[in-house]
Amino acid sequence: MSRSTGFLHWVFPAMLALIALTFLLSGRDLSQMFTDTAMNSAGFLHPAVIWSQRAVSLLLLAAAAERIVSHIMMRKPMPSLTLALTFVAYWICTVAAPAVFGSHPQLAHEYLYTLAIGFAAVISTSAEREKILDASRNGLFLFMLAGLVVIPFQPELVLDTGYRQGLMPGVPRLGGLASHPVAMGMFAQVALLLLWCRPFQRRWLTRLSWVLGLGVLFMAQSKTAWIAFIACSACLLLVRNGPNLWRRLGDPRQGAFGIAVCLGVMFAAAGMLGLVLLGNLEGQLSDFFDSAQGAQLMSMTGRDQIWAIAIEEWQANRLFGYGPNLWDDDFRASIGMPNATNAHNQFMDTLARSGSVGAVALVVYAAVLLVLSVRHAKASGGLSIALFLALALRSISEVPLLLFGYGTELFTHLLLLVTLASAGVARVEVMPARSRAAYGPAS
């Protein structure tokens, strides 16, 4: 262990290993997941999982404490005082306040884990960032590979063979060792972004990893993850190659390139216009909204009912909300919605769980993350804005900024904090060729 970087980077693959072990020993049938949730949402935890969870919790606390104490003892400057203060305020307003003053207060030591690991993340240096991103990249690809290895032995554990709502009828949906195929898609998306910014030293390993990551992303059949990956990739390309592309467009010596780009834009616009004018778009839209999938879309796949309940709970305690145990087993049983494990929207969930105080803190926190992500986009090679966009898009239908304990959703959140904090410490430095290619704009 290096005294200058500690062992915080081991926390990230440890979290992935715990998730994989949990579902590997769960004995689940992925195609019956929603039925199992309705009958017994608590599920069964293997003793090995319980002890592993305790070990990971101790590792998390020890690694975070070591980093914080080392930071204080070595009198290092705070990478970004704004980021640190905003994160702590966000935790106080969305976790501590509703846990004490909510309609259903509840205190638990697990709530302190996210404060500890989050604060350790916001004081990360560039050296720690490299170790954390590399360890996370390696852990994610091993996590995906482990899910594929299980297929010949327990296909029902990792494949949803009953999935019929995708774009590939009859093709099983890959959930791997994640909690859900949507979570698997999110992990694959983040792994590919890290691989883009931190490629392996061996080219053949990088190429195989691209094949693995894109294959898992495709087989997870998460349209949300597909859209998010395309959007994040566009951000990376824009940050890394945008200035060079603009210079080439304005260079009279690159006339052929400018003409090709203009023709491409014209053909794309003509194709869209032809689709609207000649493709009977109005009739196709009418037929779609009359279908079952269209009806689901209009009701946001049933989320309108969940949001109505969230609003009711917020109105019962507008200041501090329901409290931490909103959407637990007892609450879901009382409303007759056993599959509503959260509000399926970050703002609505925070509003109901933490009240107006938490909702305001969420907006301020998200604004700070956005500003810092844009500010450090060039220094991070586009990774900061790509990770922020991934979180923002996931916040539409999930709760990736929830800080009640650590789990699947916390992973990307922590990676963004590490990226922003380390970018605040390190300005443009002269690095080895591999690091310069990984973080700087492409030449």
Secondary structure by P-SEA (a helix, b strand, c coil): cccccccccaaaaaaaaaaaaaaaaccccccaaaaaaaacccccccaaaaaaaaaaaaaaaaaaaaaaaaaaaaccccccaaaaaaaaaaaaaccccccccccbbbbbcccaaaaaaaaaaaaccaaaaaaaaaaaaaaaaaaaaaaaaaccccccccccccccccccccbbbbbcccccaaaaaaaaaaaaaaaaacccccaaaaaaaaaaaaaaaaaaccaaaaaaaaaaaaaaaaaacaaaaaaaaacccaaaaaaaaaaaaaaaaaaaaaaaaccaaaaaaaaaaacaaaaaaaacccaaaaaaaaaaaaaaccccccccccccaaaaaaaccccccccccaaaaaaaaccaaaaaaaaaaaaaaaaaaaaacccccaaaaaaaaaaaaaaccccccccccccccaaaaaaaaaaaaaaaccccccccaaaaaaccccc
